[in-house]
Amino acid sequence: MKTQRNISKQNIFKTVSLFGLLMIFSLSASPLFAQSNERTVTGVVNSLDGPVFGASIVLKGSNTGVVSNAKGEFTFPRELKENDVLLVSYLGYETDEIIIAGNTTFVEPFLEDIAVVVVAAMRTKNTETTLVNHTN
């Protein structure tokens, strides 16, 4: 009877040990196999006039950014994750905020023209002209 108890205790100990080792391995290995939520984002900046050359695309709250090429295309230099915000700006246009959502890998920001109000005044000077008749 004692030998059966010893064998039973040994089996329980082996089972618990094996389960413990599996738990430790699964906890330490999960970050290795986890999918990264970060992704490379590309896009094209457009306006009513067509693609915007030289638009500035910056990650909000950082100094990381890129400038669009002649076709308005860009590839952000850093991988982005969900809820990151890109600020797209260009002189004469309103700044656009793009929120990275889900599995976003391509964005098409559209820049709206800033309303231009021209205030001008015309100043005139009232002068009298005297006609001189020089006849001999």
C-alpha positions, 0 to 999 in steps of 0.5 A, a space after each residue: 500500500 505504501 508503494 502505491 501511495 508513493 507512486 501516486 504522489 510521484 505521478 501527481 508531482 510530475 503532473 503538477 511540475 509539467 503543468 507548471 513548466 508549461 505555464 512558465 513557457 507559455 507566459 515567457 513565449 507569448 510576447 515572442 509569438 504575439 502579432 505586432 499592432 504596428 504597421 507601415 502607413 503610406 498615402 497620397 495628399 490631395 487638394 482641389 488642385 490635385 496632389 500636394 507636393 511638399 505637404 508636411 506629415 507629422 506624428 502628433 506629439 513627436 518630431 517624426 515626420 515626412 514630406 510628400 513627393 511631387 505626386 503627393 505620395 509619402 511613406 511614414 518613416 516609422 511604424 504606427 499603431 492604432 489611435 496614432 494621429 497624423 497631422 497633414 499641413 501645407 501653407 494655404 490649406 487647413 491642417 488635417 488630422 488623420 487617426 490611424 484605426 484598425 489595420 490602416 496602412 493607406 490614407 488619403 488626406 484631403 486638404 481644404 483651402 483656407 478662406 482668403 479675405 482680401 481687405 483693401 482700400 484705395 486712396 485718392 488724392 484730390 488735386 486741382 489741375 490748372 491748364 496753362 495756355 501759352 499762346 503768343 
